[in-house]
Amino acid sequence: MIYDVAIIGAGVSGASTAWQLSHYELKTILLEKAADVGFGVSKANSGIVHGGFHHPVSTLKAQLEIRGNLMFEKLQHELGFPFKRSGILVVAFSEEEMPTVRALYEQGLANGVTTIEMCGRERLLELEPKLNKEVVGGFYAPGGGTIEPYRYVFSLVESAVRNGVNLMCNWKAVKGEHNGEYWKIYSEDGGVIEAKYVVNAAGLYADEISRAFGAENFKIHPRKGEEYLLDRSSHGRPSHVIFPVPSKHSKGVLVIPTAEGTTMIGPTADPVEDKEDTETTSDHLQRILGLVRNMVDGISPRDIITSFAGLRPVLDTEDFYIEPSKLVPSFIQVAGIQSPGLTASPAIGEYVKDLLKGEGLRLMEKAKIEYDLAKKHTIRSASEAEINKLHKEDPAWTHIICRCEKISEAEIIEAVRKGHTTLDGVKFYTRAGMGRCQGGFCSAKIMKIISRESGIPMEELTKRGGKSRLILGKLGELPVQC
């Protein structure tokens, strides 16, 4: 088969593009080198839907951020991922910071964000009582919010596949050749995909894919952000996303009430060379704690349940690079998608679709699109009546596997049957293992369910694919290391 479009990279940009193209009579394939979608830049995301005031509207990232922000209610209705428009507060703790606050506010107005509100100390504390009482002023952007990024990517891809897009994971593109009519895309293990158009949405590796296809020679600069997750019971959880006054290269260290009930603090913003450097350090933890405790009362290091780091794919321009290649035909660059890339992603998919049309891709809308509008059951949010009904339908609904997050066996089975056969894939889909014990009590049970439902032997299960095997040796033999 010669596909109409091959998308390289199944993060927020590639997934959004696949979702957009699934609305048309096209043969589209989504290629991902990892074991599951969203396992690259997108999985270690702060999950913020930004408010449209951090960047001037002259930049592509601001234009797509503002458009993308407005698309989430409709997308949530169609796809069912966790999303809350909780609002954003930008707060200053000295009079010296207030001119920057005023400049951001005015930039937001210039960008067309008319709902933002300049606030004095009393108004900020009325909106958010957990703010440090030393706050001087700031502004309120009610259009901001939070989203669960992995569930968002999963939902986009599930819906794209339901509407005809092919998905291939564990497929690492390493070379592309154009024969005058279409592209031949080669994988690391010798596979070949043929497609008329290619979209390079490879995140941190978009520069390498571009060179491998003979296109532009640019460089992605990884910028690491360390983040720390607080338990659901943390007294420091605010009701709004709290931003400090930003610096030149960073929006600062934030306090984020996630869409699913935990609280995140971070990120840092440190340039690194290694695209696989996801280590966290105690020095950065202490710095983050110091900064966020100056903004919000009640944050305690005892509430920290895990840490992680994500890498942002930064270009020299600091802007998004989304345009057709000038060096090779039928090749769309989608690179440098750092913050606010998640917010912009619905609009990025739309923008790329229009670029493909401009390059000659024939678009004919489908007569019907399949949506999964049925309510997705979660036992932790179900009423007693709903729980009783679910139990009668299938007792697995009341067999709790993850006690911290109250995740049932039925929810884990659903994840596996939808193709999530790694421990992290199930974790991101269901939240099993994301609570206080971080999988200490439930991982073995989850592994048994994955093995039973997928047919993969326990010894071959992985945390995130590749070489991340969970068991060394064979069960029943010694030594066995878990």
N, C-alpha and C positions, 0 to 999 in steps of 0.2 A: 504494500500500500504506500502510495505517495500522499503524505498528509498535506493539508493546506497550510497548517501552522504547527511548528514545534516550539514549545516554551521550555527554556532551560532554567530550572530553579522553581521550587514549589514553596516559596515563602509568601509573604503577603502580596508582593507585586505579581509574581507568577500566578498565584492562586486567583487573585482578582482578575487578571487578564483572562485566565481560563474560564472563569465564571462569566465574564462578558461575552467571550466568543461562543460559549455554549448556547447562547440565544440565537445563533445563526446556523444555517445549513452548511456546516463546515466539518472537515475531518481535522480535529485538533488533538495533539498529544502533549502531555505535561511530563517532563523528564526531571527526576530528582535523584541526586547521587546518594542521599541518605536512605535509611531504612523506612522512613515515614516522612510525610510532608510537614513543613514547619519546623524541621529539626536544625535549621541553620540560624541565621540572624534572628528570625522571627520568634524563636522559642524563648529567648532571653530578653524579652521586651518589657518595658515598664507598663505597657498596657494602657497608655493615656490617649484619649481623644482630645487633641489640642484645640485651643480656642481661637486661633487665627490672628494672634497679635505679636508673636515673637519675631517674625520675618517680614520684610517689606513686600508689598504685593508685586513689585517688579521682579521678584524671584519666582521661578517655576514652583519651588517647594511651597511657597505661600499660596499661590493660586490653586494648586491641587489640594493643599490642606483645607482651605476654606470650602472648596467644592466637596471634598470627601467628608468633612464634618457633617454636612447637611444630609448625607446619604445613609447614615447609620440606622435611623428609625425604620426606614423601609427595608433595609437589609436584615435587620434583626427580626422583623415580622416574617420575612420570607425564609430566613435560614435558622433562626432560633438560638443564636449564641448569646452568652451573658454580656450585657451592656447596660451601663447606668450613666445618665447625664447628671452627674452629681455636682458639677460646677468646679471652677478653679479659682483659688485666691492667690494673688501675687502680693507678698507681704514685705514690708520694709521695717527695719528695726533701728534706723537712724535717719535724721533729716537729710543727711548727705546722700542717702539712697533714693530719696523721693523724686529728684529730677529724672532718674532712669525709669522709675515707675510711671511718671507722667508721660515720658517719651513712648513707653510701651503702650500705654493707654491710647495715646493719640495715634500711634501706628495702627492699633486695632481699629479705631474709628476710620482711619484712612483706607483700611482694608475692607471696609464695609461691615464690620462687626458692631452693630449698633446696640447690642444688649449689654455691653460691658458698663461697669459702674465704678467710678472713683469713690474710695471709701476712706473715712477717717478711722481713728482707733475704735471708737464706740461702735460704729457700724460693723467693722471687722469682727469684733468680739461678739456682737449680736449674731452674726452669721456663723461664726465658728468659736464657741466658748473654749475650745481646747487650745487655742492659740496662746502663746506666751503673752502675758499681760503687758510686756514691754513693747509690743508692736506699736509702730508710729502711724502707719498708713499703708495704703495699697489699693488694689482694685479687684473687682469681682467679675468673672467671666462665666455666666451661667451656662453657656453653650458647651463648656468642656465636660469631660467625663472619663470613665474607665471602661475597659473591655478586657475580656480574657483572650489574649492573642492566639493561643494554640487552638482553642475551640472555634475561634473566628476562622482560622486557616482551614481547620478540618471541615467546617460547615461549607465554606466556599468550594473546597475540592469535592466533597461529597455531592453537592448540588451540581457542580460542573460534570462530574462523572455520570450522575443520574440523567443528565441531559446530553450525553454522548461523547464527552471528552475521555480520551484514553489516558490512563495514569501508569507510569512506569517508575517505581522506586528502585533503589540500588542500581541506578543507571547513570554512570558518570561520563559525561561528554568530555572528550579530550581533543577532538579535531573536527573541522568542518571543511568541506570542499564544495564549491559551486560549479556545476557542469554546464552552465548557460541556461538551464531550465529550472533546476531545483538544487537544493542542498543535500549532500550526503553527510550525515552526522555519525561520527564513530565513537563508540564507548570504550572505556578502559579494558573491558573484557572481550572486545572484538565484535560487539553488536553494531548494527547499522540501522539508522532511521533516515528515511528520505522525506523531505518537506519543501514546499515552495517558499515558505517564509520561516524565519527563525526570530524568536524574541529572546534576547539575552537578559534574563532576570536572575543572574547567578550570585547576587549579593556580594559577599566578600571576595568572590572569585570571578566577578564580572570582567575584571581586567584580563585575567588569564584566558577566559573564554573568548573575549574579543580578539586577542592575539592569535589564539588557536584557529580562529575562523578568518584570519587575514584582515581583520577590521582595525579600528583605531588602537593606537598604543597609548593607553593612559594607565595611571597607577591608583589603586585603592589603598588608602592609608587606614589601617584598623585603629579604632579608638575604643579602648576598653572602658566599660562601665560596670563597676561592682555594685551589687544590690543585696539587701538583707530583708528576709521575710519574717514578720512578727506573727505570733499566734493570734487566733481569732479573739481571744480573751484580753488582748492588750488594751490597757486603759488609754493608750496614746492614739487610738484610731480616731481620726477626724472624720467629719462627714463630707468634706471637700478635699480635692487635691490641693496641696499646699506647695506653692513655688516660692523660692527666695528671689531676690533681685539677681538676674543672670549676669554671667561674665561674658567675655568676648567669644569663647569657644564652647560654652556650656550653659544650659538652662539652669544649672545648679543642682544641688542635692535636695530631693523632694520628699514629702510624706504623702503616700498614695494609698487611699482606701480602695483596695482592689474590688472588682466587680463581684467577686465571690466571697467576700467577707474577711479576708486577711488584710494586713497592712504591710506595705513595702516601703523601705527607706533606701535612698540612693537616687541616681547612680553617680559614680565618679566619671571622669572624662580624661583618660590618660592615653596618649599615643603609644602604640606598641608596634613591633615589627612582625611578630608571630601571629598568623591568622588563626591559630589554634590555642592561643594563650587565654584560658578562661580561669586562671587561678584567682583566688581572693586572699587578702592579707589582713592580719590583725591591725596593722597600722591604718589601713584604709577604713576598717570597721570603726576604730576609735575616732577617726576624723569625721566620718559620717554621723556617728552617734552625737558627737559634740555639736555638729551643725544642726541636726534635726531637733535636738533637745533645746536648742536656743529658739526654735520656732514653735514647737508643740509641747505641751505639758503631758506627762504620763508615760513617755517612752522609756522602756527599761531594757537593758541588754538581756535580762532574764527571759524576755518574751521572744527573743530571736530563735527561730526553729531551723532556718537554713540560710545559706548564702549561695550566690551564683554570680557569674559575670557574663556579659554579652559584649560583642564587638560590633561597632557601627562601621559600615563601609563608607569612608569619607573620601571625597575627591578634593583636589586643590582648590576648586572654586567654592566648595562648601554647599553648592546647589545640586539639585537633581540633574542627571544627564539622561534625558529621554528624547531620542530622535533617531531617524534612520541613519545608518552608517553612510558616510560619504565615500568610503573606500570599496565596499562590497555591496552587491545587490540584495534586496529583500531581507535585510538584517536590521532589526530594531534594537537599539541600545536602551536598557533600563538599568542605569548604574548610579551609584552614589546615593542610594535610597536610605539615608539615615533619618533621624528625627526631623520632621514629623511624618515619617514614611508610613507608619501604621494608620494615622489619621487620613493621610492622602491616598491610601491604597485603593479605595473604591474608585476614586477619580483617576488614579494611575491606570487601572484596568480599562476604563472608558477612554482615556487619552491614547493608550496604546492601540486599542481597537480602531480609533479614528486615524491614527498614523498608518496602520496596516491598510485601511481603506484608501488612504491617500497614495500609498505605494502600489495600488492596483488590486488588492484583495477584494474579491466580489463578495458582498455581504447580502444575504437574503434571510430575513427574519423567519424563524420557525413559527408555524401556526399555533403551537402550544408549547409552553415551558412547564416542566414538572417541578412543583415546589413541595417541600416537606413541611407543611404547616401544622401537622399534628403536634400536640403538646408533648414535650419530652419529659418523661417522668424522672424525678430524682427523689429518693426516699427521704432525704434530709429536709426537703421542703414540702412534702406531701402532708395532707391532713389525715386525721385518724380514719375517716371514711375512705379516703383514697388508698391508704395503706391496706385496709381490710379488703378492698376490692382487688388491689394488685396481688395480694397474698392468695386470694381465691383463684386468680388467673394463673399464678405461678409462685409457689412458695420461695423461689430464689429471690424474690423481691424483698423478703423480710429476713433473709440470711445475710447479716451484715459482715462484710469482709474487712473493710477499713473502718475502725471504730472512731478514729479522730475526725474523719470527714463524713462518717455515716454513709458509706458507699456499699451498696448491696451486690450480691453475686450476679443478679440479673443485669445490673448496669455494666459490670465488667464483661459479662458474656456479650452484651450488645457491642461493646468496644472491639472485642476480638473478632466478632462476626463482621464488623465493618472494616476489618483489615489491619487493626492495630495490634501487632503480635510481638512487640517489644515491651519491656517493663515501663519505659518512659512513654511509649505511645499510649498505653492504657492509663498511665498516670495523668498525662495531659488531657486525655479524652474524658476521664471520669473524676479526677482529683484524688483517686485512691493512692495513698502514700504521700500526700501533700500536707498532712496535718502535723501535729506536735511530735509524733514519733518518727516522722519521715520514712515510713514504710518498715520500721523495725518489727512491727507485729504482723503486718499483712503481706509483705512481699512474697513470702513462700507460698501463701494461699493463692495469691494472684498468679504466680508462676504455674501452679498446678492447674488453674482454670485456663490460662493461655494454652498450656500444653494439651489439655483435654479437648478444648474447642478447636484448636488449629491443627492438631496432629504433630506439632513440632516436639521432639523429645526434650525433656527437661534439660538435658546436658547441652542442648544446642540453643537454648534461649539466651537472648542478649538484653542488655540494658537499653542500648540505643542502636543496635545493629553493628555491623562490622566485627571488630575484634573484642567487643565489650561483653564477652561471655560471662554469665553469672555463676557458672559452676565449672570448676576445673576437674578433669577426670570423669569417671562414670559413677552414677549412683549405685550404691551397693559394693563399691570398691574403695579401698583405702590407699592413699589419703584422699579425702574429698575436702576441698576448700570452698566455702561459700562467701 
